[in-house]
Amino acid sequence: MTLAAGTKLGRYEIRSQLGGGPVETFQVGQSFFEPPGATHLVSANASNIEPAELIAVFVADEGAQLIRELGLKSTIQRVHVGDTGCASAMVAMQQVSNHLRAFPDHRAVMVAVEICSAAYFLDDRLESAVAHAIFADGAGAIALSTDAAGPELVEHRTMFRSEHLGAMGFEYPGGRPRVVLSKDVRRIGAGMMTEMAQALMSGQGLKKEDVAHFVLHSAGRRVIEQVGKLMELDEPQLAHSRHVLQHYGNMSSATVIFVLDDLFRSRETVPGDWGLMIALGPGFAAEGALLRW
């Protein structure tokens, strides 16, 4: 799907491991909220699962909480994207970009909040042990407008492989959520990331050598290794995904925002650079975006 030329990603931050490392303040920039201000707030998470001790906090969704905390205008429009797993932030970003194509004078903030620990399930399955080892809590945000000082979102694509629907998701023994995580995810996920990258590049007549930056979802060590082999990426091209996985874990949909932030902080980008941003989710699905600095 070709998105609006001029839709750009601005500087952002709600970067944290909730209950873990230091929480940094929301730094989209005060001018983003001044007249005419942000017109849309889009929240995303992998599922609507909430731990019992947090139900009181999230009776009003995270969008409502942020509207109050940031003092946003009372007329701001909001929408929530959920139940699309680790790809939720990318799905939300796609919808924001579609909106900005129709209303180029609007500004939007996309926020991904994930509490993966809500799905902690104590049993003797290897799947559960692996899930508990790699998944973590976290939150991230991206500001989007047609005049932001950031990379342009040139194209966004979605890819489904429904034959792998059962490879990842949740089941509910005794009414409690338990992660389903097939060992085939490393193969399926890496293959779909590679296929998505090829589709995005071919749409603009690009080759891998034309792409300077790879913002890939830190799904797990073996997924990163496998996609590196399939796409013939060297270690520097995988460094940001590895860094986020090592220091923060897989925070579901917030993870790819952390990887993008890690790239921003490196100051490696220069005007004219191309980048690929890809996340995976249940379905089995890949969500990808082509970026241009």
TITORVEX-888296 format. One record per residue (C-alpha): x, y, z; residue in one letter. Coordinates in nm, 2 decimals, decimal comma. Layout:
REM residues N
((X Y Z) A) ...
***
This chain:
REM residues 293
((0,00 0,00 0,00) M) ((0,14 0,34 -0,10) T) ((0,10 0,59 0,18) L) ((0,10 0,97 0,16) A) ((0,42 1,13 0,05) A) ((0,52 1,37 0,32) G) ((0,40 1,17 0,62) T) ((0,69 1,18 0,85) K) ((0,80 1,03 1,18) L) ((0,89 1,29 1,44) G) ((1,11 1,26 1,75) R) ((0,93 1,08 2,02) Y) ((0,97 0,91 2,35) E) ((0,78 0,72 2,60) I) ((1,08 0,48 2,64) R) ((1,09 0,26 2,94) S) ((1,07 -0,08 3,08) Q) ((0,77 -0,04 3,29) L) ((0,86 -0,13 3,65) G) ((1,22 -0,18 3,53) G) ((1,47 0,08 3,41) G) ((1,43 0,45 3,43) P) ((1,12 0,60 3,26) V) ((1,19 0,90 3,04) E) ((0,93 1,17 2,99) T) ((0,73 1,21 2,67) F) ((0,95 1,42 2,45) Q) ((0,76 1,48 2,12) V) ((0,84 1,85 2,17) G) ((0,61 2,10 2,33) Q) ((0,55 2,27 2,00) S) ((0,38 1,96 1,87) F) ((0,10 2,01 2,12) F) ((0,07 2,39 2,08) E) ((-0,20 2,53 1,84) P) ((-0,31 2,37 1,63) P) ((-0,17 2,09 1,84) G) ((-0,21 1,71 1,81) A) ((-0,55 1,62 1,67) T) ((-0,53 1,24 1,71) H) ((-0,40 1,00 1,97) L) ((-0,37 0,63 1,86) V) ((-0,29 0,37 2,12) S) ((-0,18 0,01 2,05) A) ((-0,10 -0,31 2,24) N) ((-0,07 -0,68 2,16) A) ((-0,39 -0,78 2,34) S) ((-0,65 -0,65 2,58) N) ((-0,51 -0,86 2,86) I) ((-0,48 -0,68 3,19) E) ((-0,33 -0,81 3,52) P) ((-0,59 -0,79 3,80) A) ((-0,38 -0,55 4,00) E) ((-0,38 -0,30 3,71) L) ((-0,75 -0,31 3,62) I) ((-0,82 0,00 3,83) A) ((-0,56 0,19 3,64) V) ((-0,68 0,09 3,29) F) ((-1,06 0,11 3,34) V) ((-1,01 0,41 3,12) A) ((-0,78 0,32 2,83) D) ((-0,42 0,44 2,81) E) ((-0,53 0,70 2,56) G) ((-0,75 0,86 2,81) A) ((-0,48 0,85 3,07) Q) ((-0,23 1,02 2,84) L) ((-0,48 1,29 2,73) I) ((-0,51 1,39 3,10) R) ((-0,14 1,36 3,18) E) ((-0,02 1,56 2,88) L) ((-0,30 1,81 2,90) G) ((-0,41 1,75 2,54) L) ((-0,71 1,93 2,39) K) ((-1,05 1,81 2,49) S) ((-1,15 1,76 2,13) T) ((-0,87 1,53 2,04) I) ((-0,98 1,21 1,86) Q) ((-0,86 0,87 1,97) R) ((-0,86 0,52 1,85) V) ((-0,72 0,19 1,99) H) ((-0,55 -0,09 1,80) V) ((-0,53 -0,41 1,99) G) ((-0,51 -0,79 1,95) D) ((-0,26 -0,77 1,66) T) ((0,03 -0,89 1,87) G) ((0,39 -0,76 1,83) C) ((0,28 -0,59 1,50) A) ((0,02 -0,37 1,67) S) ((0,24 -0,05 1,67) A) ((0,30 -0,09 1,30) M) ((-0,07 -0,15 1,23) V) ((-0,15 0,17 1,43) A) ((0,12 0,36 1,24) M) ((-0,03 0,25 0,91) Q) ((-0,38 0,38 1,02) Q) ((-0,23 0,71 1,13) V) ((-0,05 0,75 0,80) S) ((-0,37 0,67 0,61) N) ((-0,55 0,94 0,81) H) ((-0,28 1,20 0,75) L) ((-0,31 1,13 0,38) R) ((-0,67 1,24 0,40) A) ((-0,61 1,52 0,65) F) ((-0,25 1,65 0,59) P) ((-0,29 1,94 0,83) D) ((-0,35 1,70 1,13) H) ((-0,10 1,58 1,38) R) ((-0,10 1,25 1,55) A) ((0,08 1,06 1,83) V) ((0,09 0,68 1,82) M) ((0,16 0,52 2,16) V) ((0,23 0,15 2,22) A) ((0,20 0,02 2,58) V) ((0,27 -0,34 2,66) E) ((0,25 -0,53 2,99) I) ((0,36 -0,87 2,87) C) ((0,40 -0,99 3,24) S) ((0,02 -1,00 3,25) A) ((0,05 -1,33 3,05) A) ((0,30 -1,49 3,29) Y) ((0,19 -1,85 3,33) F) ((0,36 -2,10 3,56) L) ((0,38 -2,45 3,41) D) ((0,64 -2,70 3,29) D) ((0,62 -2,62 2,91) R) ((0,93 -2,52 2,72) L) ((0,72 -2,26 2,53) E) ((0,63 -2,09 2,86) S) ((0,99 -2,08 2,97) A) ((1,11 -1,93 2,64) V) ((0,83 -1,67 2,65) A) ((0,91 -1,56 3,00) H) ((1,28 -1,54 2,92) A) ((1,24 -1,30 2,62) I) ((0,92 -1,10 2,67) F) ((0,92 -0,78 2,88) A) ((0,71 -0,48 2,96) D) ((0,76 -0,15 2,78) G) ((0,62 0,15 2,60) A) ((0,71 0,37 2,31) G) ((0,56 0,65 2,10) A) ((0,59 0,81 1,76) I) ((0,47 1,15 1,65) A) ((0,35 1,17 1,29) L) ((0,27 1,48 1,08) S) ((0,33 1,60 0,73) T) ((0,60 1,85 0,85) D) ((0,78 1,66 1,12) A) ((1,16 1,66 1,13) A) ((1,21 1,29 1,07) G) ((1,21 1,02 0,81) P) ((0,93 1,01 0,55) E) ((0,70 0,71 0,56) L) ((0,71 0,63 0,19) V) ((0,52 0,30 0,18) E) ((0,35 0,05 0,42) H) ((0,26 -0,31 0,35) R) ((0,09 -0,59 0,52) T) ((0,15 -0,96 0,46) M) ((-0,05 -1,26 0,59) F) ((0,04 -1,63 0,59) R) ((-0,28 -1,78 0,73) S) ((-0,15 -2,13 0,71) E) ((0,07 -2,04 1,01) H) ((-0,22 -1,90 1,22) L) ((-0,15 -2,14 1,51) G) ((0,22 -2,07 1,54) A) ((0,18 -1,78 1,78) M) ((-0,09 -1,63 2,00) G) ((-0,27 -1,70 2,33) F) ((-0,46 -1,99 2,48) E) ((-0,67 -1,97 2,80) Y) ((-0,64 -2,27 3,02) P) ((-0,85 -2,21 3,33) G) ((-0,94 -1,87 3,19) G) ((-0,58 -1,74 3,22) R) ((-0,37 -1,62 2,92) P) ((-0,08 -1,84 2,82) R) ((0,15 -1,77 2,53) V) ((0,16 -2,00 2,23) V) ((0,50 -1,98 2,07) L) ((0,60 -2,25 1,82) S) ((0,96 -2,33 1,76) K) ((0,88 -2,27 1,39) D) ((0,84 -1,90 1,46) V) ((1,21 -1,84 1,40) R) ((1,18 -1,99 1,05) R) ((0,84 -1,84 0,96) I) ((0,92 -1,50 1,10) G) ((1,26 -1,47 0,94) A) ((1,12 -1,58 0,61) G) ((0,83 -1,33 0,62) M) ((1,06 -1,04 0,72) M) ((1,28 -1,12 0,42) T) ((0,98 -1,14 0,19) E) ((0,84 -0,82 0,33) M) ((1,18 -0,64 0,28) A) ((1,19 -0,76 -0,08) Q) ((0,83 -0,64 -0,15) A) ((0,90 -0,30 -0,01) L) ((1,23 -0,26 -0,20) M) ((1,09 -0,38 -0,53) S) ((0,80 -0,13 -0,50) G) ((1,05 0,15 -0,53) Q) ((1,30 -0,02 -0,75) G) ((1,56 -0,06 -0,47) L) ((1,81 -0,33 -0,40) K) ((1,94 -0,43 -0,06) K) ((2,26 -0,23 -0,12) E) ((2,04 0,08 -0,15) D) ((1,90 0,04 0,20) V) ((2,12 0,19 0,48) A) ((1,91 0,10 0,79) H) ((1,72 -0,21 0,90) F) ((1,48 -0,15 1,19) V) ((1,38 -0,51 1,26) L) ((1,16 -0,63 1,54) H) ((1,37 -0,79 1,81) S) ((1,16 -1,11 1,81) A) ((1,43 -1,33 1,96) G) ((1,80 -1,41 1,92) R) ((1,74 -1,70 1,67) R) ((1,49 -1,49 1,46) V) ((1,75 -1,22 1,43) I) ((2,02 -1,46 1,34) E) ((1,80 -1,63 1,08) Q) ((1,68 -1,31 0,91) V) ((2,05 -1,20 0,90) G) ((2,14 -1,51 0,71) K) ((1,84 -1,49 0,47) L) ((1,89 -1,12 0,39) M) ((2,27 -1,15 0,40) E) ((2,30 -0,87 0,66) L) ((2,62 -0,80 0,84) D) ((2,64 -0,75 1,22) E) ((2,63 -0,36 1,21) P) ((2,30 -0,39 1,02) Q) ((2,16 -0,61 1,30) L) ((2,32 -0,42 1,59) A) ((2,02 -0,21 1,68) H) ((1,78 -0,51 1,70) S) ((2,03 -0,70 1,90) R) ((2,09 -0,41 2,14) H) ((1,73 -0,37 2,22) V) ((1,67 -0,75 2,27) L) ((1,98 -0,77 2,50) Q) ((1,89 -0,46 2,71) H) ((1,51 -0,45 2,71) Y) ((1,38 -0,79 2,58) G) ((1,09 -0,84 2,34) N) ((0,84 -0,58 2,45) M) ((0,58 -0,69 2,19) S) ((0,46 -0,40 1,97) S) ((0,68 -0,14 2,15) A) ((1,00 -0,32 2,05) T) ((1,03 -0,20 1,70) V) ((0,99 0,16 1,83) I) ((1,28 0,10 2,06) F) ((1,49 -0,02 1,77) V) ((1,40 0,29 1,57) L) ((1,49 0,50 1,87) D) ((1,82 0,32 1,90) D) ((1,89 0,41 1,54) L) ((1,79 0,77 1,60) F) ((2,02 0,80 1,90) R) ((2,32 0,66 1,70) S) ((2,30 0,96 1,47) R) ((2,40 0,73 1,18) E) ((2,13 0,86 0,94) T) ((2,19 1,12 0,68) V) ((1,95 1,28 0,43) P) ((1,87 1,05 0,14) G) ((1,91 0,73 0,34) D) ((1,66 0,45 0,29) W) ((1,54 0,23 0,58) G) ((1,32 -0,07 0,63) L) ((1,10 -0,11 0,95) M) ((0,94 -0,45 0,99) I) ((0,75 -0,62 1,28) A) ((0,59 -0,96 1,31) L) ((0,25 -1,06 1,46) G) ((0,01 -1,34 1,49) P) ((-0,19 -1,43 1,19) G) ((0,08 -1,51 1,09) F) ((0,16 -1,15 0,98) A) ((0,44 -0,91 0,89) A) ((0,39 -0,54 0,89) E) ((0,65 -0,33 0,71) G) ((0,73 0,03 0,62) A) ((0,98 0,19 0,39) L) ((1,14 0,50 0,53) L) ((1,34 0,78 0,36) R) ((1,55 1,04 0,55) W) 
***
